[in-house]
Amino acid sequence: MSQDTNQEDTSAKSEQSEVNTEEKLQSEAKTDQSEQSEEQAVSEAEELQQKLSTLGEQLLREQAEMQNVRRRAQRDIESAHKYALEKFASELLSVVDNLERSIDAIDIEDESQKSVAEGLELTLKTFIEVLAKYKVEAVEPEGQPFDADLHQAVSTVPNAEVEPNTVINVFQKGYTLNGRLIRPAMVVVSTST
């Protein structure tokens, strides 16, 4: 019996050893799986953090772009209000020119034309006041240096009495609307002799 008992003990020990080995292997596998799970969780957390950061940056860019769109729209609206009269004012300038020509053509020495001249001068004055009310202002450059942004030179004349490149005669006044040129002044410019 002792041999059977020894064999049974050895068998039991061997089975116990196998069970212990299996438990150790399962425990190590669980540890490995838990370490892998932790690594995966950390990796996923880092990836999610990076996505969150990217989305936050995109949100900020979109908000800035929307703010820029609002500003541009506001500027366009202000510009439209400010310069809406540009075409209309340009058309009215020919009326001002004709009134000025009419006044210049009248002989003020003739008593019969004096009242007509006064009426035209009052009409012109009122007209210019109305234009000024809407920020339409004349550019009168006579005696000023030539400025290509405001003046259009129709001819040049040698003149030793003034500095070269000076406006010496104005054929037609220029006009601005809110500081923007709507018609350049047509001028004669001096040159050196």
MOSUL-V20225 format. One record per residue. N is the residue number from 0. RES is the residue in one small letter. SS is DSSP state (hx for helix, st for strand, lp for the rest). OMEGA is omega in whole degrees, 0 to 359 (NA if undefined). BURIAL is # if it has 24 or more other C-alpha atoms within 12 Angstrom, else .. Layout:
N,RES,SS,OMEGA,BURIAL  N,RES,SS,OMEGA,BURIAL
This chain:
0,m,lp,182,.  1,s,hx,176,.  2,q,hx,178,.  3,d,hx,180,.  4,t,hx,178,.  5,n,hx,180,.  6,q,hx,179,.  7,e,hx,178,.  8,d,hx,180,.  9,t,hx,178,.  10,s,hx,180,.  11,a,hx,179,.  12,k,hx,180,.  13,s,hx,178,.  14,e,hx,179,.  15,q,hx,179,.  16,s,hx,178,.  17,e,hx,179,.  18,v,hx,179,.  19,n,hx,180,.  20,t,hx,178,.  21,e,hx,179,.  22,e,hx,179,.  23,k,hx,180,.  24,l,hx,179,.  25,q,hx,179,.  26,s,hx,178,.  27,e,hx,179,.  28,a,hx,179,.  29,k,hx,179,.  30,t,hx,178,.  31,d,hx,179,.  32,q,hx,181,.  33,s,hx,176,.  34,e,hx,178,.  35,q,hx,179,.  36,s,hx,178,.  37,e,hx,178,.  38,e,hx,178,.  39,q,hx,181,.  40,a,hx,178,.  41,v,hx,179,.  42,s,hx,179,.  43,e,hx,179,.  44,a,hx,178,.  45,e,hx,179,.  46,e,hx,179,.  47,l,hx,178,.  48,q,hx,179,.  49,q,hx,178,.  50,k,hx,179,.  51,l,hx,179,.  52,s,hx,179,.  53,t,hx,179,.  54,l,hx,177,.  55,g,hx,178,.  56,e,hx,178,.  57,q,hx,179,.  58,l,hx,179,.  59,l,hx,179,.  60,r,hx,180,.  61,e,hx,178,.  62,q,hx,178,.  63,a,hx,179,.  64,e,hx,178,.  65,m,hx,178,.  66,q,hx,177,.  67,n,hx,178,.  68,v,hx,179,.  69,r,hx,180,.  70,r,hx,179,.  71,r,hx,179,.  72,a,hx,179,.  73,q,hx,179,.  74,r,hx,178,.  75,d,hx,179,.  76,i,hx,179,.  77,e,hx,179,.  78,s,hx,179,.  79,a,hx,178,.  80,h,hx,185,.  81,k,hx,186,.  82,y,hx,180,#  83,a,lp,183,.  84,l,lp,188,.  85,e,hx,182,#  86,k,hx,180,.  87,f,hx,180,.  88,a,hx,178,#  89,s,hx,180,#  90,e,hx,181,.  91,l,hx,182,.  92,l,hx,178,#  93,s,hx,177,.  94,v,hx,178,.  95,v,hx,180,#  96,d,hx,181,.  97,n,hx,177,.  98,l,hx,179,#  99,e,hx,178,#  100,r,hx,179,.  101,s,hx,180,.  102,i,hx,179,#  103,d,hx,183,.  104,a,hx,182,.  105,i,lp,177,.  106,d,lp,183,.  107,i,lp,177,.  108,e,lp,181,.  109,d,lp,182,.  110,e,hx,183,.  111,s,hx,182,.  112,q,hx,184,.  113,k,hx,181,.  114,s,hx,177,.  115,v,hx,179,.  116,a,hx,179,#  117,e,hx,179,.  118,g,hx,179,.  119,l,hx,179,#  120,e,hx,177,#  121,l,hx,178,.  122,t,hx,179,.  123,l,hx,180,#  124,k,hx,179,.  125,t,hx,180,.  126,f,hx,180,#  127,i,hx,177,#  128,e,hx,178,.  129,v,hx,179,.  130,l,hx,180,#  131,a,hx,178,.  132,k,hx,180,.  133,y,lp,174,.  134,k,lp,172,#  135,v,st,185,#  136,e,st,181,#  137,a,st,173,#  138,v,st,181,#  139,e,lp,190,#  140,p,lp,185,#  141,e,lp,181,#  142,g,lp,180,.  143,q,lp,174,#  144,p,st,180,#  145,f,lp,178,#  146,d,lp,184,#  147,a,lp,179,.  148,d,lp,183,.  149,l,lp,187,#  150,h,st,173,#  151,q,st,182,#  152,a,st,178,#  153,v,st,175,.  154,s,st,175,.  155,t,st,182,.  156,v,st,175,.  157,p,st,182,.  158,n,lp,181,.  159,a,lp,184,.  160,e,lp,181,.  161,v,lp,178,.  162,e,lp,174,.  163,p,lp,178,.  164,n,lp,177,#  165,t,st,178,#  166,v,st,181,#  167,i,st,178,#  168,n,st,179,#  169,v,st,177,#  170,f,st,182,#  171,q,st,180,#  172,k,lp,172,#  173,g,st,181,#  174,y,st,175,#  175,t,st,175,#  176,l,st,183,#  177,n,lp,178,#  178,g,lp,179,.  179,r,st,182,.  180,l,st,175,#  181,i,st,174,#  182,r,st,179,#  183,p,lp,176,#  184,a,st,178,#  185,m,st,191,#  186,v,st,171,#  187,v,st,185,#  188,v,st,180,#  189,s,st,173,#  190,t,st,177,.  191,s,lp,183,.  192,t,lp,NA,.
